[in-house]
Amino acid sequence: MTYADLIASAMIGRGRMHNVQIYLRVRRAARNRGKRLSLHWKATVRNTLQRRAKGPKLQGPILFIHHDYNIWEVRNGHRK
């Protein structure tokens, strides 16, 4: 499971979320799946959100929508 998958699964059905809320859900989702998070996992979460949202850094399909400073939402139709 990639960080993108982990983040998306933690966000599905929760609407717009602030980074702090995402961190809490990702930590819980990782623990529930027995996945160890890296030392700098919060930076990895932020980087993954930025890389998988529409914009100049896009890498792969769009998974996340950036609404405002630190406000994100998982893209409609994403299921993991």
C-alpha positions in Angstrom: 0.0 0.0 0.0 1.4 3.4 -1.0 1.1 6.6 1.0 -1.3 7.9 -1.7 -3.6 4.8 -1.1 -3.3 5.1 2.7 -4.1 8.9 2.6 -7.0 8.4 0.3 -8.5 5.5 2.4 -8.2 7.7 5.5 -10.0 10.6 3.8 -12.8 8.9 1.9 -16.2 10.0 3.0 -15.0 12.8 5.2 -15.2 15.8 2.9 -12.8 18.7 3.2 -10.1 18.1 5.8 -7.3 20.2 7.3 -3.8 18.7 7.4 -4.0 18.1 11.1 -7.2 16.0 10.6 -5.5 14.1 7.8 -2.5 13.3 10.0 -4.7 11.8 12.7 -6.6 9.7 10.2 -3.5 8.5 8.4 -1.8 7.5 11.7 -4.9 5.6 12.7 -5.3 3.9 9.3 -1.6 2.9 9.3 -1.9 1.4 12.7 -5.0 -0.5 11.7 -3.2 -1.9 8.7 0.0 -2.7 10.5 2.0 -0.3 8.4 4.9 1.5 9.9 5.2 5.2 9.1 8.5 6.7 8.2 10.4 9.1 10.5 9.2 12.1 8.5 5.8 10.7 7.5 3.9 14.1 7.9 6.2 15.6 5.3 5.6 12.6 3.1 1.8 13.1 3.5 2.0 16.7 2.5 4.3 15.9 -0.5 1.9 13.1 -1.6 -1.1 15.4 -1.4 0.7 18.0 -3.5 2.0 15.5 -6.1 -1.3 13.8 -6.6 -3.4 17.0 -6.9 -4.1 19.0 -10.0 -1.2 21.4 -10.6 2.4 21.6 -11.9 3.7 18.8 -9.6 1.1 16.2 -10.7 2.5 12.7 -10.8 -0.1 10.0 -11.7 -3.8 10.3 -11.7 -5.4 13.1 -9.7 -6.4 11.7 -6.3 -6.8 14.9 -4.2 -8.3 18.3 -4.5 -6.7 21.3 -2.9 -9.2 23.8 -1.7 -7.3 26.3 0.4 -4.2 26.5 2.6 -3.9 23.1 4.2 -7.4 22.1 3.2 -7.7 19.0 1.1 -10.4 16.5 -0.1 -10.1 13.1 -1.7 -11.4 13.2 -5.3 -14.9 11.9 -5.9 -14.9 8.4 -7.2 -11.6 7.3 -5.6 -12.1 4.0 -3.8 -9.5 1.9 -2.1 
